[in-house]
């Protein structure tokens, strides 16, 4: 199950991260502005965020498989639709479908791993989260090939097919049955558990700011390099791959360290390193300095993903693990959805440096809030 759901996460993230290096070409081909593209990505992230909580709670009450299999099917359909996009309306529809499928898969698959690896939760979630970076690395290279030899739409079809095959493989190997029970949701009880202490409230705000920064940076990094730093589209896409190469290496390490030491302490360190590097990225202009800044930025902020999930799960009752993680990630990803809209709008009406400077401030405040939480209790 670890290998299967991690591969599923890597495949869907391959398709998702194809959008970032291909975004300048998509903007030109569809005749839209950066602001419109940012809003479209925000809608995608918003649909993903909205599904987090119900998928988590239903996976607690029904079964993980009952949510994972439909999620994979919807993802396959969504990526096929992106490959068929011929206008902005279908682009919005296709990205929304992908967001819904990703939301159905995300929380039940994480909860499944937490069920199976309670003693090494951080490490298992780190391996799973590294699928994001496998997908990002693959998408960086595939995007260059697509721009050189084919259309920006072409690579989404293989992703759709691969997800369809994985759906069959998962359904054939899972030992869990399909169960559908009550459709009611205990949102009040879930929110009450998440905000019952000052420490938990500060933690939620800190990771909300963190996810806002990630949404803004990751969606516009190649476009930023192309327009603000003078990179070609191909070089910007390859440079974007640095983020995922570093993330692939650091996430399992960060998760394992979190199992042994303070998850919060490691997260605070990562946020401060990321803030420093992102500020440096705005200021430097030489290619080598830009690549170093990107690498250090990834080293800092990529540690946050397995740690954030593990911190929320650590504080959740075993029977409500999916619901608590889903509700928390719904909040985080709602902020994440606003990130690309913020960067797109500020870049359109001001400049990228101002937009990215605001993201630096988010990281600094998040680190401060987590630092207070670390010593509060």
C-alpha positions, -999 to 999 in steps of 0.1 A, spaced: 0 0 0 29 24 7 43 18 -28 9 19 -45 -5 51 -30 29 68 -32 30 60 -69 -5 73 -73 5 105 -56 36 108 -78 15 103 -110 -12 129 -101 15 154 -91 32 148 -124 1 159 -142 -6 187 -117 30 201 -120 29 200 -158 7 231 -155 35 252 -139 62 251 -166 36 250 -194 17 280 -179 33 307 -201 25 287 -232 -11 280 -220 -15 318 -213 -4 326 -248 -24 298 -265 -57 305 -247 -52 343 -250 -56 350 -212 -38 372 -187 -16 360 -158 -44 371 -134 -69 349 -152 -45 320 -151 -39 326 -114 -77 325 -108 -80 293 -127 -54 277 -106 -70 291 -75 -103 274 -85 -84 241 -90 -69 244 -55 -102 256 -41 -120 225 -53 -92 203 -39 -94 221 -6 -132 218 -3 -131 180 -7 -104 175 20 -127 174 51 -156 153 38 -132 128 22 -113 124 54 -144 120 76 -160 95 52 -128 75 50 -130 72 89 -166 61 88 -167 40 56 -133 27 44 -102 43 29 -107 23 -3 -142 36 -8 -127 71 -13 -94 62 -29 -107 43 -59 -133 70 -71 -106 96 -65 -82 79 -89 -109 74 -115 -119 111 -114 -82 122 -116 -78 101 -148 -109 118 -164 -97 152 -153 -63 150 -169 -78 136 -201 -100 167 -201 -70 190 -197 -55 174 -228 -87 183 -247 -89 220 -236 -97 244 -264 -108 275 -244 -108 290 -209 -142 275 -199 -130 239 -205 -97 248 -188 -117 258 -157 -139 227 -158 -109 203 -163 -88 218 -135 -118 217 -112 -124 179 -119 -87 172 -112 -91 192 -79 -120 171 -68 -103 138 -77 -71 149 -59 -92 158 -28 -109 124 -27 -75 106 -29 -53 128 -7 -66 124 28 -77 87 27 -43 77 13 -25 96 40 -48 82 67 -42 47 53 -4 51 57 -9 65 92 -30 34 101 -3 11 88 28 29 101 19 43 135 55 39 149 72 54 118 45 78 107 68 106 98 90 85 76 61 69 58 45 103 52 79 116 40 82 88 14 46 95 3 52 132 1 83 127 -19 60 116 -47 53 153 -52 89 158 -61 91 127 -83 62 141 -102 77 175 -103 110 162 -117 93 142 -143 70 171 -153 100 194 -157 116 172 -183 83 162 -200 73 199 -203 105 207 -222 99 178 -246 63 188 -251 72 224 -259 100 212 -283 83 184 -301 46 184 -294 17 205 -280 13 216 -243 -18 193 -243 0 161 -253 16 150 -220 -17 150 -200 -30 119 -219 -2 95 -207 -8 107 -171 -46 99 -175 -38 64 -188 -13 57 -161 -37 67 -134 -64 45 -150 -40 15 -149 -31 22 -113 -67 23 -103 -71 -12 -116 -39 -23 -97 -51 -8 -64 -86 -22 -67 -71 -57 -73 -46 -56 -44 -64 -38 -16 -75 -60 13 -101 -34 24 -137 -37 13 -161 -10 0 -184 4 27 -209 32 25 -225 44 57 -240 76 70 -234 108 50 -236 131 79 -206 152 90 -196 162 125 -179 195 114 -185 212 148 -168 184 167 -139 183 143 -133 220 145 -136 219 183 -108 194 185 -85 213 162 -88 247 180 -91 235 216 -57 251 227 -37 282 219 -9 260 207 -31 243 182 -46 275 170 -11 290 164 -1 259 146 -31 261 122 -23 298 114 14 290 109 8 262 84 -20 282 67 6 310 60 31 283 49 7 268 24 -3 302 10 34 309 3 38 275 -14 7 281 -36 21 314 -48 56 303 -54 52 268 -69 26 279 -95 45 309 -108 82 300 -103 89 291 -139 70 322 -151 89 343 -126 122 330 -138 112 336 -174 99 371 -170 118 386 -141 151 368 -144 154 366 -182 154 328 -185 141 310 -216 110 289 -210 130 257 -213 157 269 -189 131 281 -165 114 247 -166 147 228 -160 156 252 -132 122 245 -116 133 209 -114 158 218 -87 129 223 -63 118 187 -68 152 171 -68 159 186 -34 124 178 -21 127 142 -32 158 138 -10 148 159 20 112 149 27 118 113 39 148 126 60 127 154 75 99 129 83 123 104 99 140 132 120 105 143 131 99 108 144 131 110 166 132 147 176 109 178 177 87 180 146 81 217 154 117 226 159 127 211 126 97 228 109 107 263 123 143 258 111 130 249 76 108 279 74 136 303 84 159 288 59 132 291 32 125 327 40 162 337 38 166 319 4 134 333 -11 145 368 -1 179 360 -18 161 348 -49 144 382 -53 177 401 -50 202 380 -70 205 381 -108 234 358 -118 222 323 -130 244 304 -105 231 325 -76 195 320 -87 200 282 -88 216 281 -54 188 302 -39 162 279 -55 180 248 -40 182 263 -5 146 275 -7 135 239 -15 157 225 13 139 248 37 103 246 27 101 210 16 107 198 52 73 213 61 50 189 43 55 156 61 59 175 94 27 194 90 6 162 84 23 143 112 18 172 137 -19 173 130 -23 135 131 -3 133 164 -30 154 180 -60 135 165 -79 106 181 -73 74 161 -110 71 152 -111 107 138 -77 109 122 -90 114 87 -116 140 97 -91 161 117 -64 159 90 -90 166 63 -104 197 81 -69 211 88 -57 205 52 -89 221 39 -79 253 58 -43 250 46 -52 244 10 -78 271 9 -49 295 17 -28 276 -9 -56 283 -35 -53 320 -28 -15 320 -33 -15 318 -72 -43 344 -74 -23 367 -51 9 364 -71 -9 366 -105 -27 398 -95 3 415 -79 25 406 -108 0 419 -133 -5 452 -116 29 457 -99 57 432 -103 69 397 -93 95 410 -68 68 427 -47 46 395 -49 75 373 -38 85 397 -10 51 392 5 57 354 5 89 360 25 69 378 51 45 348 53 73 324 61 88 346 88 55 350 106 48 312 103 82 304 118 75 328 147 41 313 154 55 277 154 84 288 176 60 301 202 39 269 200 70 248 205 77 262 239 41 270 249 33 237 265 
